[in-house]
């Protein structure tokens, strides 16, 4: 079960998203993902919170600065998840964050590394 503080923070952010208060919602995401407490949560709980933002539907093609900065805040915790757990889905999210912040070369490298791991684990994966 997820930590109550994490659940409460995510619920507050989701309420802001639903209310179309995107500036405040992404400020909340940035604060959450930048906090030292975030890394104390179990990896599965971290991933679930990160996925809510990174895989959100309807993001603009060109993100406003508050969205870019929220994605930038995800890079450090995702890099830690990648280095510890080597999960291809973490690589995918990390690559998406690098794209969002304009680091295309970094994104390409991360996507390739994740794809190589996925192909190693599942030879049918193309």
N, C-alpha and C positions, 0 to 999 in steps of 0.2 A: 504494500500500500504506500502511496506517495506521502511524503511529509506534508503536514497540514499547512505550513507556511508556503510551500511550493504550490499546493493546490489553490490556496487563497490568492496568491499572486497571479496565477494563470487565470483564475476565474475573473479577477478584476480586469485583467488585460482583455480577455474575451468580451466582457461586458462593454469595454471601451470600443472595441472593434465593431460590435453589433450596433453601438450608438453612433457609429461613423466618426468617432473621435480618434482618428488615426494618429495624429501627432502625439497625443497622450499615450495611446496604446503602444506605439513603437518606442516611446521614451520608457515605458514600463518594461518592454522586452529588453531594451538596452540595459536598463538598471538590473534586471533579473540576471541576464547572461553575464554581466560584468561583475556581479557580486561574488565575493569569495565563498559565500554559503552555497551558491549554485553547484560548485564542484564537489560539495560534500554529499549531494543527493546521489542515489544509486544511478548507474549509467542508463538503465531503462527509463527512469523518470526524467533524466536530463534529455534523452532522445525524444521522448514524447513532447516535452515543452519546446524543444528546438524545432521539431517537425511542424508544430502548429504555425509557427511563423514562416519557416523556410519553404514549406510546401503550401502556403496559403494560396487560394484561388484569387484570380482577378487582380494580381499585382500589376502596376503600370510597367510598360516596357522600359521607360526611363524613370527610375525611382527618385523620389525627392530625397534631400539630404537626411531627413530623420529616419527613413527606411534604410538607407545605405549604412548609416551609423549603427543601427540595430543589427544589421547583418555583420558588420565589422566586429561587433561585440560577441558574435557567435564563433568567430574564428579560433580564439584561444581555447574555449572549452571543447570545441570539436577536434582541434589538433590534439588535445590531450586524449580524447576518446579514441581517435585514430591510432595514436601511438601505443595505447594500452590494449585496445581490443581488436584492432585490425579488421573492423567490420566494413565491408564494401558500402553499406548504406550510409555509414558515417562519412566515408570518402565522398559519396555523392552530395551530401548536405554541405560538406566543407567546400567542395568545388563550386556549388551554387552560390555560396557566400563570397568566394573569391570573384566570381563573375559579377555579383552585385556591387562589389567595391571597386570593380574595374581592373582586377588583377587577372587578366586573361591567361597569361603564361602560367601563373600559379594554378589557376583552375584546370588548365590542360594537364599539367603534371599530376595533380591530385586525381582527376578523372581517370587518367591512364593507370595510375597505381591501383585505384579501386577496381577498375575493370580487370586488371591482371590478377588480382586476388580472387575476384568472382570467377574468372575463367579457370583458375587453378582449382577452386572448390567445386565448380560445376562445369564440366567440359562441354555440356550442351549449350552453355550460355555464350551468346555471340553479341 
